[in-house]
């Protein structure tokens, strides 16, 4: 089955840029969606179709996807961005159609 | 505003059964596929089950196949997950999630998510 690999943790100082990667075999050929989950809350969609932003999500959140890596970029990081972030794809080649990455804990220093 | 409200979680003994419900509002429920995603304590997200908008097509993860049954009542705007032969490893928060289209299998995103309901399987 298809595997998505995320770093367990990323730390960044306020005002700096955080980059959270999601690795997968030829992930650039798939559409990647990103979710933010704060403690005790349900996940929230922050990026869909690699780089589109839902209404209400700050422009500081952006995404890219190429080759074997998709990246969620958070510019001008704020304390309120501290959360777990998950990438997700659909995989048509296996019996496990929906794949989530293991999640990345973003810590704002 | 789209709202999804899960209910039915609780403590159940191994081997027991439980039925989760998800009440939907704010959108045309009968036009969208629906999904269940779970999250074990301190763990990541796991895709569990899905159903097409008319209920004619369903999906189950291998981990729950033969034990869980997904269904929906479009007249009541409600999604269900009947869980039986529960195991300790089924302990998780179960989220009801709106699909992107009428088909459960598409390339779309999951949004929004309900607040989740906790299922604890323990003796």
gemmi code that builds the backbone of each chain (N, CA, C; Angstrom):
import gemmi

chains = {
    "A": [
        ("UNK", (0.838, -1.191, 0.000), (0.000, 0.000, 0.000), (0.877, 1.247, 0.000)),
        ("UNK", (0.275, 2.352, -0.404), (1.015, 3.602, -0.526), (1.318, 4.169, 0.847)),
        ("UNK", (2.527, 4.715, 1.001), (2.963, 5.242, 2.288), (3.318, 6.718, 2.165)),
        ("UNK", (2.831, 7.511, 3.110), (3.187, 8.921, 3.212), (4.050, 9.116, 4.446)),
        ("UNK", (5.196, 9.763, 4.264), (6.142, 9.947, 5.364), (6.257, 11.417, 5.729)),
        ("UNK", (5.959, 11.715, 6.987), (6.098, 13.072, 7.510), (7.095, 13.070, 8.661)),
        ("UNK", (7.819, 14.168, 8.845), (8.678, 14.257, 10.031), (7.797, 14.347, 11.268)),
        ("UNK", (8.186, 13.678, 12.344), (7.341, 13.708, 13.541), (7.177, 15.110, 14.122)),
        ("UNK", (8.199, 15.927, 13.987), (8.116, 17.251, 14.583), (8.895, 18.272, 13.774)),
        ("UNK", (8.406, 19.496, 13.854), (9.069, 20.653, 13.258), (8.940, 21.788, 14.263)),
        ("UNK", (10.032, 22.504, 14.494), (10.007, 23.643, 15.406), (10.394, 24.902, 14.659)),
        ("UNK", (9.759, 25.992, 15.017), (10.022, 27.257, 14.338), (9.767, 28.415, 15.291)),
        ("UNK", (10.523, 29.483, 15.139), (10.314, 30.669, 15.969), (9.178, 31.505, 15.393)),
        ("UNK", (8.501, 32.233, 16.248), (7.421, 33.110, 15.752), (7.942, 34.072, 14.698)),
        ("UNK", (7.128, 34.270, 13.646), (7.512, 35.181, 12.579), (8.336, 34.541, 11.485)),
        ("UNK", (8.833, 33.344, 11.741), (9.619, 32.643, 10.727), (8.727, 31.742, 9.868)),
        ("UNK", (9.352, 31.041, 8.944), (8.627, 30.172, 8.033), (8.810, 28.707, 8.408)),
        ("UNK", (7.690, 27.987, 8.476), (7.727, 26.552, 8.753), (7.411, 25.786, 7.482)),
        ("UNK", (8.158, 24.748, 7.245), (7.918, 23.872, 6.102), (7.755, 22.443, 6.599)),
        ("UNK", (6.614, 21.860, 6.293), (6.298, 20.498, 6.701), (6.204, 19.651, 5.447)),
        ("UNK", (7.022, 18.617, 5.378), (7.076, 17.797, 4.182), (6.240, 16.530, 4.317)),
        ("UNK", (5.867, 16.015, 3.171), (5.086, 14.782, 3.075), (5.668, 14.011, 1.903)),
        ("UNK", (6.363, 12.937, 2.200), (7.036, 12.183, 1.166), (6.275, 10.949, 0.740)),
        ("UNK", (6.272, 10.692, -0.562), (5.623, 9.502, -1.092), (6.119, 9.236, -2.501)),
        ("UNK", (6.061, 7.993, -2.916), (6.536, 7.628, -4.238), (5.748, 8.343, -5.328)),
        ("UNK", (6.433, 9.220, -6.059), (5.812, 9.984, -7.137), (4.553, 10.708, -6.665)),
        ("UNK", (4.627, 11.279, -5.472), (3.457, 11.973, -4.916), (3.038, 13.146, -5.783)),
        ("UNK", (3.963, 13.640, -6.590), (3.652, 14.753, -7.474), (2.557, 14.437, -8.481)),
        ("UNK", (2.304, 13.151, -8.692), (1.248, 12.743, -9.617), (-0.109, 12.624, -8.929)),
        ("UNK", (-0.123, 12.858, -7.632), (-1.366, 12.765, -6.856), (-1.768, 14.132, -6.340)),
        ("UNK", (-2.995, 14.244, -5.938), (-3.477, 15.456, -5.284), (-3.323, 15.298, -3.771)),
        ("UNK", (-2.747, 16.311, -3.152), (-2.463, 16.247, -1.719), (-3.339, 17.247, -0.969)),
        ("UNK", (-3.893, 16.775, 0.129), (-4.692, 17.629, 0.993), (-4.032, 17.667, 2.368)),
        ("UNK", (-4.125, 18.827, 3.030), (-3.487, 19.021, 4.324), (-4.534, 19.418, 5.376)),
        ("UNK", (-4.355, 18.866, 6.579), (-5.264, 19.141, 7.682), (-4.470, 19.615, 8.899)),
        ("UNK", (-5.055, 20.531, 9.621), (-4.500, 21.026, 10.880), (-5.364, 20.509, 12.019)),
        ("UNK", (-4.728, 19.984, 13.050), (-5.478, 19.516, 14.207), (-4.857, 20.068, 15.482)),
        ("UNK", (-5.613, 20.911, 16.154), (-5.178, 21.432, 17.440), (-5.628, 20.494, 18.546)),
        ("UNK", (-4.945, 20.530, 19.683), (-5.263, 19.582, 20.768), (-6.730, 19.600, 21.156)),
        ("UNK", (-7.313, 18.414, 21.204), (-8.700, 18.281, 21.626), (-9.727, 18.697, 20.590)),
        ("UNK", (-9.268, 19.008, 19.387), (-10.178, 19.454, 18.335), (-10.136, 18.510, 17.132)),
        ("UNK", (-11.162, 18.628, 16.305), (-11.198, 17.847, 15.073), (-10.262, 18.467, 14.033)),
        ("UNK", (-9.806, 17.662, 13.095), (-8.973, 18.213, 12.014), (-9.743, 19.250, 11.189)),
        ("UNK", (-8.975, 20.190, 10.642), (-9.519, 21.238, 9.787), (-8.712, 21.257, 8.493)),
        ("UNK", (-9.399, 21.305, 7.379), (-8.729, 21.380, 6.086), (-8.045, 22.734, 5.935)),
        ("UNK", (-6.755, 22.726, 5.583), (-6.042, 23.995, 5.388), (-5.545, 24.168, 3.956)),
        ("UNK", (-5.313, 23.067, 3.256), (-4.893, 23.113, 1.856), (-5.534, 21.927, 1.135)),
        ("UNK", (-6.090, 22.174, -0.047), (-6.610, 21.090, -0.851), (-6.049, 21.175, -2.266)),
        ("UNK", (-6.061, 20.057, -2.944), (-5.487, 19.974, -4.298), (-4.103, 20.635, -4.362)),
        ("UNK", (-3.243, 20.212, -3.496), (-1.829, 20.608, -3.442), (-1.593, 22.022, -2.910)),
        ("UNK", (-2.389, 22.991, -3.414), (-2.027, 24.374, -3.116), (-3.214, 25.330, -2.968)),
        ("UNK", (-4.421, 24.800, -3.040), (-5.592, 25.668, -2.891), (-5.949, 25.832, -1.422)),
        ("UNK", (-6.421, 27.024, -1.116), (-6.717, 27.359, 0.277), (-8.212, 27.538, 0.462)),
        ("UNK", (-8.813, 26.821, 1.429), (-10.254, 27.028, 1.679), (-10.497, 28.437, 2.193)),
        ("UNK", (-11.718, 28.902, 2.030), (-12.055, 30.211, 2.570), (-11.882, 30.199, 4.090)),
        ("UNK", (-11.326, 31.271, 4.596), (-11.113, 31.374, 6.033), (-9.725, 30.954, 6.477)),
        ("UNK", (-8.979, 30.315, 5.604), (-7.600, 29.940, 5.930), (-6.675, 31.080, 5.510)),
        ("UNK", (-5.811, 31.540, 6.422), (-4.935, 32.680, 6.105), (-4.026, 32.415, 4.912)),
        ("UNK", (-3.690, 33.492, 4.215), (-2.791, 33.380, 3.055), (-1.405, 32.911, 3.467)),
        ("UNK", (-1.124, 32.953, 4.756), (0.184, 32.478, 5.241), (0.378, 30.982, 4.985)),
        ("UNK", (-0.725, 30.278, 4.765), (-0.657, 28.841, 4.498), (-0.617, 28.613, 2.986)),
        ("UNK", (0.385, 27.863, 2.538), (0.496, 27.543, 1.131), (1.020, 26.125, 0.969)),
        ("UNK", (0.842, 25.580, -0.227), (1.278, 24.217, -0.462), (1.902, 24.052, -1.836)),
        ("UNK", (2.728, 23.028, -1.953), (3.330, 22.692, -3.234), (3.496, 21.182, -3.300)),
        ("UNK", (3.672, 20.682, -4.514), (3.771, 19.238, -4.670), (4.515, 18.918, -5.966)),
        ("UNK", (5.613, 18.208, -5.833), (6.399, 17.856, -7.012), (7.292, 16.657, -6.697)),
        ("UNK", (7.485, 15.828, -7.704), (8.371, 14.689, -7.511), (7.880, 13.757, -6.421)),
        ("UNK", (8.716, 13.560, -5.425), (8.385, 12.657, -4.327), (8.054, 13.381, -3.022)),
        ("UNK", (7.869, 14.710, -3.112), (7.625, 15.469, -1.887), (6.563, 16.550, -2.076)),
        ("UNK", (5.617, 16.564, -1.160), (4.670, 17.668, -1.045), (5.053, 18.467, 0.196)),
        ("UNK", (4.829, 19.768, 0.135), (5.247, 20.626, 1.244), (4.134, 21.595, 1.625)),
        ("UNK", (3.884, 21.666, 2.920), (3.007, 22.688, 3.483), (3.909, 23.766, 4.060)),
        ("UNK", (3.714, 24.997, 3.627), (4.519, 26.107, 4.097), (3.646, 27.079, 4.869)),
        ("UNK", (4.098, 27.422, 6.050), (3.398, 28.401, 6.875), (4.334, 29.576, 7.078)),
        ("UNK", (3.961, 30.708, 6.518), (4.791, 31.906, 6.632), (4.392, 32.706, 7.857)),
        ("UNK", (5.328, 33.473, 8.342), (5.063, 34.354, 9.499), (4.298, 33.589, 10.581)),
        ("UNK", (4.916, 32.531, 11.028), (4.273, 31.617, 11.974), (3.847, 32.341, 13.249)),
        ("UNK", (2.656, 31.978, 13.714), (2.102, 32.543, 14.950), (1.938, 31.425, 15.984)),
        ("UNK", (1.832, 31.822, 17.224), (1.657, 30.847, 18.299), (0.424, 29.971, 18.054)),
        ("UNK", (-0.600, 30.551, 17.466), (-1.837, 29.830, 17.199), (-1.733, 28.773, 16.105)),
        ("UNK", (-0.596, 28.735, 15.416), (-0.389, 27.721, 14.374), (0.123, 26.408, 14.954)),
        ("UNK", (0.477, 26.434, 16.231), (0.973, 25.213, 16.862), (-0.107, 24.142, 16.850)),
        ("UNK", (0.195, 23.020, 16.221), (-0.808, 21.970, 15.992), (-0.134, 20.772, 15.333)),
        ("UNK", (-0.904, 19.725, 15.166), (-0.492, 18.589, 14.347), (-1.002, 18.817, 12.930)),
        ("UNK", (-0.174, 18.471, 11.967), (-0.546, 18.632, 10.565), (-0.432, 17.281, 9.853)),
        ("UNK", (-1.473, 16.948, 9.086), (-1.532, 15.674, 8.374), (-1.710, 15.906, 6.877)),
        ("UNK", (-0.946, 15.179, 6.072), (-1.190, 15.171, 4.647), (-2.044, 13.948, 4.307)),
        ("UNK", (-2.709, 14.006, 3.160), (-3.622, 12.927, 2.756), (-3.708, 12.851, 1.237)),
        ("UNK", (-3.726, 11.633, 0.730), (-3.909, 11.424, -0.705), (-4.884, 10.285, -0.916)),
        ("UNK", (-5.354, 10.153, -2.151), (-6.118, 9.007, -2.589), (-5.179, 8.133, -3.424)),
        ("UNK", (-5.229, 6.845, -3.184), (-4.372, 5.921, -3.900), (-5.221, 4.898, -4.639)),
        ("UNK", (-5.233, 4.994, -5.954), (-6.072, 4.114, -6.761), (-5.434, 2.750, -7.001)),
        ("UNK", (-4.194, 2.595, -6.589), (-3.471, 1.371, -6.946), (-3.521, 0.298, -5.870)),
        ("UNK", (-4.220, 0.561, -4.799), (-4.249, -0.435, -3.729), (-5.659, -0.556, -3.164)),
        ("UNK", (-5.793, -1.467, -2.219), (-7.074, -1.663, -1.549), (-7.283, -0.657, -0.417)),
        ("UNK", (-6.327, 0.212, -0.245), (-6.419, 1.242, 0.793), (-6.485, 2.595, 0.102)),
        ("UNK", (-7.685, 3.009, -0.248), (-7.821, 4.169, -1.126), (-7.434, 5.500, -0.505)),
        ("UNK", (-7.573, 5.619, 0.789), (-7.252, 6.878, 1.459), (-6.049, 6.660, 2.364)),
        ("UNK", (-5.059, 7.501, 2.172), (-3.830, 7.384, 2.953), (-3.553, 8.708, 3.659)),
        ("UNK", (-3.317, 8.618, 4.945), (-2.898, 9.782, 5.729), (-1.420, 9.629, 6.086)),
        ("UNK", (-0.724, 10.746, 6.115), (0.617, 10.728, 6.665), (0.537, 10.545, 8.173)),
        ("UNK", (1.668, 10.253, 8.778), (1.687, 9.999, 10.214), (1.498, 11.232, 11.083)),
        ("UNK", (1.564, 12.401, 10.449), (1.374, 13.635, 11.197), (2.673, 14.274, 11.639)),
        ("UNK", (2.671, 15.605, 11.670), (3.825, 16.383, 12.118), (3.377, 17.351, 13.191)),
        ("UNK", (4.048, 17.314, 14.325), (3.752, 18.250, 15.399), (4.556, 19.525, 15.172)),
        ("UNK", (3.854, 20.632, 14.916), (4.516, 21.919, 14.752), (4.575, 22.624, 16.100)),
        ("UNK", (5.788, 22.908, 16.537), (6.004, 23.626, 17.788), (6.501, 25.032, 17.483)),
        ("UNK", (5.835, 26.007, 18.065), (6.254, 27.401, 17.913), (7.067, 27.772, 19.149)),
        ("UNK", (8.325, 28.059, 18.929), (9.258, 28.258, 20.041), (8.974, 29.529, 20.829)),
    ],
    "B": [
        ("UNK", (-24.495, 26.990, 7.447), (-23.223, 26.409, 7.882), (-23.369, 24.892, 7.993)),
        ("UNK", (-22.416, 24.188, 7.420), (-22.424, 22.730, 7.510), (-22.073, 22.301, 8.930)),
        ("UNK", (-22.874, 21.406, 9.485), (-22.598, 20.879, 10.818), (-22.754, 19.371, 10.818)),
        ("UNK", (-21.829, 18.729, 11.490), (-21.863, 17.285, 11.675), (-21.714, 17.008, 13.163)),
        ("UNK", (-22.673, 16.301, 13.733), (-22.656, 16.050, 15.165), (-22.753, 14.551, 15.414)),
        ("UNK", (-21.663, 13.989, 15.933), (-21.632, 12.567, 16.227), (-22.182, 12.288, 17.616)),
        ("UNK", (-22.694, 11.083, 17.782), (-23.165, 10.631, 19.088), (-23.095, 9.104, 19.120)),
        ("UNK", (-23.252, 8.557, 20.321), (-23.299, 7.111, 20.443), (-22.051, 6.468, 21.004)),
        ("UNK", (-21.007, 7.242, 21.187), (-19.783, 6.669, 21.734), (-19.938, 6.336, 23.212)),
        ("UNK", (-18.950, 5.640, 23.735), (-18.983, 5.283, 25.144), (-18.078, 4.119, 25.440)),
        ("UNK", (-18.225, 3.594, 26.646), (-17.420, 2.457, 27.092), (-18.159, 1.160, 26.790)),
        ("UNK", (-17.459, 0.238, 26.168), (-18.062, -1.046, 25.832), (-17.024, -2.139, 26.078)),
        ("UNK", (-17.505, -3.295, 26.472), (-16.599, -4.416, 26.727), (-16.133, -5.055, 25.427)),
        ("UNK", (-14.963, -5.664, 25.447), (-14.508, -6.400, 24.254), (-15.561, -7.410, 23.816)),
        ("UNK", (-15.792, -7.462, 22.503), (-16.822, -8.332, 21.965), (-18.185, -7.685, 21.875)),
        ("UNK", (-18.315, -6.521, 22.451), (-19.601, -5.841, 22.465), (-19.872, -5.067, 21.187)),
        ("UNK", (-21.020, -4.391, 21.191), (-21.473, -3.641, 20.028), (-21.825, -2.213, 20.417)),
        ("UNK", (-21.803, -1.356, 19.402), (-22.129, 0.050, 19.597), (-22.560, 0.608, 18.252)),
        ("UNK", (-23.510, 1.542, 18.273), (-23.884, 2.205, 17.034), (-23.626, 3.696, 17.154)),
        ("UNK", (-22.803, 4.205, 16.262), (-22.538, 5.627, 16.196), (-23.501, 6.282, 15.206)),
        ("UNK", (-23.879, 7.506, 15.523), (-24.720, 8.295, 14.630), (-24.033, 9.615, 14.330)),
        ("UNK", (-24.343, 10.162, 13.177), (-23.830, 11.474, 12.791), (-24.979, 12.247, 12.167)),
        ("UNK", (-25.409, 13.275, 12.853), (-26.508, 14.099, 12.375), (-25.943, 15.258, 11.568)),
        ("UNK", (-26.426, 15.399, 10.343), (-25.895, 16.408, 9.437), (-26.905, 17.514, 9.195)),
        ("UNK", (-26.399, 18.731, 9.013), (-27.259, 19.869, 8.701), (-26.467, 20.899, 7.923)),
        ("UNK", (-27.201, 21.785, 7.242), (-26.545, 22.874, 6.535), (-26.154, 22.570, 5.102)),
        ("UNK", (-26.489, 21.380, 4.629), (-26.190, 21.024, 3.243), (-27.160, 19.921, 2.811)),
        ("UNK", (-27.181, 19.643, 1.516), (-28.059, 18.602, 0.988), (-27.407, 17.252, 1.223)),
        ("UNK", (-27.725, 16.664, 2.365), (-27.075, 15.434, 2.821), (-27.116, 14.338, 1.759)),
        ("UNK", (-28.238, 14.211, 1.080), (-28.423, 13.114, 0.125), (-27.561, 13.255, -1.127)),
        ("UNK", (-26.845, 14.354, -1.262), (-26.017, 14.583, -2.450), (-24.545, 14.259, -2.235)),
        ("UNK", (-24.185, 13.935, -1.011), (-22.764, 13.772, -0.704), (-22.461, 12.419, -0.070)),
        ("UNK", (-21.327, 11.856, -0.491), (-20.792, 10.700, 0.208), (-20.367, 11.123, 1.607)),
        ("UNK", (-20.309, 10.148, 2.490), (-19.898, 10.411, 3.861), (-18.857, 9.386, 4.280)),
        ("UNK", (-18.040, 9.772, 5.235), (-16.918, 8.936, 5.645), (-16.788, 8.906, 7.171)),
        ("UNK", (-16.173, 7.849, 7.657), (-15.761, 7.760, 9.061), (-14.239, 7.636, 9.107)),
        ("UNK", (-13.634, 8.462, 9.943), (-12.192, 8.430, 10.180), (-12.006, 8.350, 11.692)),
        ("UNK", (-11.071, 7.525, 12.141), (-10.872, 7.407, 13.582), (-9.444, 7.759, 13.965)),
        ("UNK", (-9.289, 8.043, 15.245), (-7.979, 8.428, 15.771), (-7.811, 7.820, 17.160)),
        ("UNK", (-6.938, 6.844, 17.271), (-6.644, 6.241, 18.559), (-5.934, 7.262, 19.438)),
        ("UNK", (-6.050, 7.129, 20.741), (-5.438, 8.103, 21.651), (-3.955, 8.311, 21.368)),
        ("UNK", (-3.582, 9.554, 21.109), (-2.191, 9.894, 20.857), (-1.654, 9.436, 19.520)),
        ("UNK", (-2.513, 8.961, 18.646), (-2.082, 8.432, 17.351), (-2.599, 9.282, 16.192)),
        ("UNK", (-2.286, 8.826, 14.979), (-2.686, 9.548, 13.790), (-4.081, 9.170, 13.307)),
        ("UNK", (-4.408, 9.644, 12.121), (-5.726, 9.441, 11.544), (-5.774, 8.137, 10.751)),
        ("UNK", (-6.886, 7.410, 10.911), (-7.088, 6.159, 10.186), (-8.429, 6.178, 9.479)),
        ("UNK", (-8.429, 5.959, 8.183), (-9.654, 5.915, 7.385), (-10.367, 4.603, 7.639)),
        ("UNK", (-11.638, 4.689, 8.006), (-12.353, 3.501, 8.461), (-13.387, 3.005, 7.455)),
        ("UNK", (-14.267, 3.901, 7.012), (-15.384, 3.449, 6.196), (-15.957, 4.616, 5.409)),
        ("UNK", (-16.686, 4.289, 4.352), (-17.298, 5.330, 3.527), (-18.554, 4.790, 2.875)),
        ("UNK", (-19.433, 5.715, 2.480), (-20.674, 5.335, 1.812), (-21.030, 6.408, 0.793)),
        ("UNK", (-21.508, 5.960, -0.360), (-21.889, 6.898, -1.394), (-23.171, 7.632, -1.002)),
        ("UNK", (-23.514, 8.630, -1.772), (-24.641, 9.484, -1.413), (-25.967, 8.722, -1.336)),
        ("UNK", (-26.134, 7.731, -2.201), (-27.400, 6.977, -2.190), (-27.302, 5.670, -1.404)),
        ("UNK", (-26.142, 5.454, -0.798), (-25.958, 4.253, 0.011), (-25.626, 3.005, -0.787)),
        ("UNK", (-25.513, 3.127, -2.089), (-25.327, 1.967, -2.928), (-23.917, 1.416, -2.970)),
        ("UNK", (-22.963, 2.177, -2.525), (-21.561, 1.748, -2.541), (-20.916, 2.064, -1.208)),
        ("UNK", (-20.199, 1.083, -0.687), (-19.554, 1.274, 0.608), (-18.117, 0.786, 0.565)),
        ("UNK", (-17.364, 1.221, 1.569), (-15.969, 0.790, 1.709), (-15.680, 0.558, 3.185)),
        ("UNK", (-14.839, -0.435, 3.443), (-14.385, -0.709, 4.806), (-12.885, -0.971, 4.791)),
        ("UNK", (-12.205, -0.411, 5.763), (-10.800, -0.753, 5.952), (-10.694, -2.216, 6.372)),
        ("UNK", (-9.575, -2.821, 6.045), (-9.382, -4.224, 6.404), (-9.546, -4.447, 7.904)),
        ("UNK", (-9.146, -3.453, 8.685), (-9.157, -3.596, 10.142), (-10.568, -3.708, 10.720)),
        ("UNK", (-11.588, -3.309, 9.951), (-12.958, -3.348, 10.486), (-13.906, -4.162, 9.607)),
        ("UNK", (-13.414, -4.636, 8.487), (-14.256, -5.376, 7.548), (-14.858, -6.599, 8.223)),
        ("UNK", (-16.160, -6.782, 8.033), (-16.859, -7.907, 8.634), (-17.361, -7.638, 10.036)),
        ("UNK", (-16.934, -6.543, 10.637), (-17.362, -6.200, 11.994), (-18.156, -4.895, 12.046)),
        ("UNK", (-17.852, -3.975, 11.149), (-18.520, -2.671, 11.119), (-19.433, -2.609, 9.892)),
        ("UNK", (-20.534, -1.875, 10.048), (-21.444, -1.640, 8.932), (-21.807, -0.170, 8.879)),
        ("UNK", (-21.555, 0.437, 7.735), (-21.913, 1.845, 7.539), (-23.259, 1.911, 6.827)),
        ("UNK", (-24.050, 2.881, 7.205), (-25.348, 3.075, 6.545), (-25.752, 4.528, 6.692)),
        ("UNK", (-26.798, 4.900, 5.998), (-27.287, 6.272, 6.080), (-28.782, 6.289, 5.865)),
        ("UNK", (-29.426, 7.284, 6.447), (-30.857, 7.519, 6.253), (-30.989, 8.939, 5.727)),
        ("UNK", (-31.130, 9.056, 4.430), (-31.174, 10.386, 3.830), (-32.428, 11.163, 4.228)),
        ("UNK", (-33.465, 10.460, 4.632), (-34.684, 11.145, 5.070), (-34.491, 11.789, 6.440)),
        ("UNK", (-33.495, 11.279, 7.173), (-33.215, 11.819, 8.508), (-31.885, 12.570, 8.556)),
        ("UNK", (-31.223, 12.705, 7.414), (-29.921, 13.390, 7.359), (-28.943, 12.811, 8.380)),
        ("UNK", (-28.903, 11.506, 8.449), (-28.100, 10.853, 9.475), (-27.265, 9.722, 8.889)),
        ("UNK", (-26.018, 9.683, 9.347), (-25.056, 8.648, 8.997), (-24.868, 7.749, 10.208)),
        ("UNK", (-24.676, 6.466, 9.966), (-24.495, 5.508, 11.062), (-23.234, 4.680, 10.857)),
        ("UNK", (-22.743, 4.171, 11.986), (-21.687, 3.170, 11.948), (-22.021, 2.141, 13.022)),
        ("UNK", (-22.458, 0.977, 12.585), (-22.746, -0.115, 13.506), (-21.461, -0.905, 13.721)),
        ("UNK", (-21.035, -0.964, 14.967), (-19.779, -1.626, 15.294), (-20.070, -2.842, 16.167)),
        ("UNK", (-19.543, -3.979, 15.777), (-19.734, -5.196, 16.559), (-18.392, -5.904, 16.742)),
        ("UNK", (-18.401, -6.909, 17.600), (-17.170, -7.653, 17.909), (-16.013, -6.695, 18.185)),
        ("UNK", (-16.302, -5.715, 19.010), (-15.314, -4.656, 19.260), (-14.096, -5.181, 19.998)),
        ("UNK", (-12.953, -4.590, 19.647), (-11.665, -4.979, 20.214), (-11.029, -3.767, 20.888)),
        ("UNK", (-10.053, -4.034, 21.716), (-9.356, -2.931, 22.386), (-8.760, -1.962, 21.366)),
        ("UNK", (-8.303, -2.501, 20.254), (-7.666, -1.647, 19.235), (-8.655, -0.785, 18.465)),
        ("UNK", (-9.941, -0.956, 18.715), (-10.950, -0.073, 18.132), (-11.152, 1.187, 18.972)),
        ("UNK", (-10.511, 1.236, 20.129), (-10.607, 2.425, 20.982), (-10.060, 3.638, 20.241)),
        ("UNK", (-10.904, 4.650, 20.087), (-10.522, 5.820, 19.292), (-11.626, 6.861, 19.344)),
        ("UNK", (-11.276, 8.054, 18.907), (-12.290, 9.059, 18.592), (-12.705, 8.821, 17.147)),
        ("UNK", (-13.997, 8.726, 16.934), (-14.525, 8.477, 15.597), (-15.117, 9.777, 15.052)),
        ("UNK", (-14.601, 10.176, 13.893), (-15.055, 11.409, 13.251), (-15.926, 11.084, 12.036)),
        ("UNK", (-17.002, 11.794, 11.938), (-17.863, 11.780, 10.764), (-17.379, 12.913, 9.847)),
        ("UNK", (-17.224, 12.621, 8.577), (-16.641, 13.593, 7.661), (-17.448, 13.670, 6.373)),
        ("UNK", (-17.635, 14.865, 5.915), (-18.352, 15.080, 4.657), (-17.419, 14.859, 3.478)),
        ("UNK", (-17.916, 14.194, 2.459), (-17.136, 13.958, 1.264), (-17.191, 15.124, 0.306)),
        ("UNK", (-16.510, 14.942, -0.794), (-16.389, 15.990, -1.803), (-17.479, 15.886, -2.865)),
        ("UNK", (-17.953, 14.655, -3.085), (-18.930, 14.447, -4.149), (-19.905, 13.346, -3.743)),
        ("UNK", (-20.721, 12.910, -4.678), (-21.685, 11.852, -4.384), (-21.028, 10.481, -4.285)),
        ("UNK", (-19.903, 10.334, -4.916), (-19.159, 9.072, -4.875), (-18.205, 9.067, -3.688)),
        ("UNK", (-18.129, 7.937, -3.002), (-17.212, 7.910, -1.865), (-15.781, 7.883, -2.341)),
        ("UNK", (-15.571, 7.374, -3.564), (-14.217, 7.290, -4.102), (-14.006, 8.434, -5.098)),
        ("UNK", (-13.295, 9.422, -4.662), (-12.916, 10.509, -5.563), (-11.571, 11.044, -5.108)),
        ("UNK", (-11.146, 12.111, -5.712), (-9.814, 12.643, -5.419), (-9.896, 13.815, -4.448)),
        ("UNK", (-11.078, 13.944, -3.845), (-11.332, 15.169, -3.094), (-10.879, 15.144, -1.644)),
        ("UNK", (-11.191, 16.208, -1.020), (-10.757, 16.443, 0.356), (-11.885, 16.117, 1.332)),
        ("UNK", (-11.549, 16.102, 2.615), (-12.525, 15.841, 3.667), (-12.764, 17.145, 4.440)),
        ("UNK", (-13.982, 17.632, 4.342), (-14.297, 18.893, 5.005), (-15.790, 19.144, 4.960)),
        ("UNK", (-16.395, 19.459, 6.112), (-15.783, 19.540, 7.435), (-15.795, 18.188, 8.155)),
        ("UNK", (-15.255, 18.211, 9.343), (-15.254, 17.053, 10.233), (-16.173, 17.355, 11.414)),
        ("UNK", (-16.828, 16.322, 11.923), (-17.575, 16.492, 13.158), (-16.611, 16.628, 14.327)),
        ("UNK", (-17.161, 16.825, 15.504), (-16.311, 17.016, 16.687), (-15.776, 15.694, 17.217)),
        ("UNK", (-16.343, 14.593, 16.743), (-15.869, 13.273, 17.143), (-16.595, 12.717, 18.347)),
        ("UNK", (-16.633, 11.409, 18.417), (-17.202, 10.722, 19.570), (-16.240, 9.617, 19.994)),
        ("UNK", (-15.986, 9.531, 21.290), (-14.979, 8.602, 21.810), (-15.588, 7.235, 22.073)),
        ("UNK", (-14.958, 6.229, 21.516), (-15.321, 4.845, 21.778), (-14.179, 4.201, 22.554)),
        ("UNK", (-14.502, 3.659, 23.708), (-13.500, 2.994, 24.535), (-13.895, 1.534, 24.709)),
        ("UNK", (-13.037, 0.646, 24.278), (-13.300, -0.784, 24.401), (-12.391, -1.338, 25.492)),
        ("UNK", (-13.006, -1.693, 26.594), (-12.228, -2.146, 27.748), (-13.115, -2.931, 28.704)),
        ("UNK", (-12.512, -3.874, 29.384), (-13.249, -4.635, 30.392), (-13.074, -4.019, 31.775)),
    ],
}
model = gemmi.Model(1)
for chain_id, residues in chains.items():
    chain = gemmi.Chain(chain_id)
    for i, (resn, *xyz) in enumerate(residues, 1):
        res = gemmi.Residue()
        res.name, res.seqid = resn, gemmi.SeqId(i, " ")
        for name, pos in zip(("N", "CA", "C"), xyz):
            atom = gemmi.Atom()
            atom.name, atom.element = name, gemmi.Element(name[0])
            atom.pos, atom.b_iso = gemmi.Position(*pos), 0.0
            res.add_atom(atom)
        chain.add_residue(res)
    model.add_chain(chain)
structure = gemmi.Structure()
structure.add_model(model)
structure.setup_entities()
